[in-house]
Amino acid sequence: MAMTPNTPVLIGVGQKVDHWDGRDIAAAPCPQSLMQQATMAALADTGASKTVRAAIDTVVVVRHFADSAPGMGPEGTGRCDKPPLGLARRLGLTPRRAVYSIVGGQSPQALVNEFAAAIHAGDASCVLLSGAEAIAAAKTAARAGLALDWNETIDGEMEDRGLGPMLLDRHELQNGVGAPILTYPLMEHALRARLGRSRAEHIAEMSALWAGFSQVAAANPYAQFPTAMEAAYLAAPSPSNYPVADPYLKWHVAQDAVNQGAALIMTSVGQAEAMGVPRAQWLFLHGSGEATDKPVTLRPDLSRSRAIDLALAGALESAGKRAADIAHFDIYSCFPVAVLLAAESLGIDWRSTPLTQTGGLPFSGGAGNNYSMHGIAAMAQTLRANPGSFGLVLANGGFLSKEAVGIYSTAPVADWQPVDHAPMQAALDAEAPAVRLSENCTGTIETYTVGYAKGTPARGVVIASTANGRVVARPAADGKDAALASLIDPARDPIGRRVTITHADCVNSFTVDA
């Protein structure tokens, strides 16, 4: 098939994992060293390392956790003030453009979508995408009493895209919705309620799903936690699998204590040919989709993700494919609900169709905003081993807030054109938000969670429905322990129970009726 010379193509992928044990501080990884090593692997993967290195004119780094929000990244280690330029300096590159992305796990795929269009338009010639986290090294060093110094000050200008828009609003934060570990359970319980499952039945479902993911991680040389785990272990509380937020135990959620880096190299068909990159390394982006949802509690149906639905549908349509045409998947897997909703949207059965190339965020590792770059790198290797087949990557940011999808294949693309994601977003924006109340009232629990601290219930939130709208509430201060205990009572499902809401000083407080 004839292709235009400006058709974008992925020509190199690389990954790095480090299991540093804390004994030799000189061997401790940092985000910059992990990106450097992953990039060296990606350059070697192109089969034309020297010429590709010389052609790189754009360096893009996915935002590190330490720069994403207060308290998200490691403390006391210092940081590189300009990560894209720091990476370029380590590699001896002199890019004309350096970009530091916004926050969010959608970033790796969204950046591939963006820079594929830039290459097609002639705005970039050869693009290096990279990202890394070394949170495990920071934690290991802290336990050993070692001081790490990651400080680097780099000259030059970079495009710092900042944090991006807020994904939760003031109303949610005031009423107990906040960290992902307290927000995803609300969608998880809402899903199980819609499916008519008991809490125990849904935990068994999540654990069976995750057992399969752990088996993939066990065979992944780049996994941080390459151990297969049985569903029975994953479903049962234990000292090594303790409750974190109902219904989740430790191994149900993304593990961010990783030392992992990944890199991708993109260019045009014409440039790839000029550089001598073997065609066996080429991978094409056949379709893409993107959508950003409303703040969580403004979404009308918490048991579904319209952003996932629209991004997946848009990607498939732009690629001219159906879900049945896709042979390989890597679905973002920070929490089970993300995978279960994507599988439902695609109409596929996760019991018979593997949905990860890496083992996912709990087992391969949750490398901050950069996980899906590992998913894309692993997908590239799978597709090269299965020429002509198609693979789909779904990257997720926030609270099922920001979705980016890519459909890949070694099969060439005739007359490649950028995908317009605006209609996908417009369809989502046109949907009316839920009505939220701030008033004294009674309601029925729609969903809930209880967060734990050192094995003890410590925080909670309920979302209740009334005839006039939805109420988001935290436990009343004078009855907090009793309220949390009622939410985790194994003899009675909180879904459908009545609650009394008291509103004061911009805060909704709940008590569970007898």
Secondary structure, DSSP 8 states (H G I E B T S, - for coil): ----TT-EEEEEEEEEE----SS-GGG---HHHHHHHHHHHHHHHHT-HHHHHHH--EEEE---GGGTSTTSS-SSS--BSSHHHHHHHHHT---SEEEE--SSTTHHHHHHHHHHHHHHHTS-SEEEEEEEEEHHHHHHHHHHT------B---S--EE--S-S-SS-HHHHHTT--SHHHHHHHHHHHHHHHTT--HHHHHHHHHHHHHHHHHHHHT-TT-SS-----HHHHHS-BTTB-EEETTEEGGGS-----EEEEEEEEEEHHHHHHHT--GGG-BEEEEEEEEE---GGGSS-TTS-HHHHHHHHHHHHHHT--GGG--EEEE--SSHHHHHHHHHHHT--TTTS---SS-HHHHT---GGGHHHHHHHHHHHHHHHSTT-EEEEEEEETTTTEEEEEEEESS--TT------HHHHHHHHTS----B--SSEEEEEEEEEEEEETTEEEEEEEEEE-SS-EEEEEE-GGGHHHHHHHHT-TTS--TT-EEEEEEETTEEEEEE--
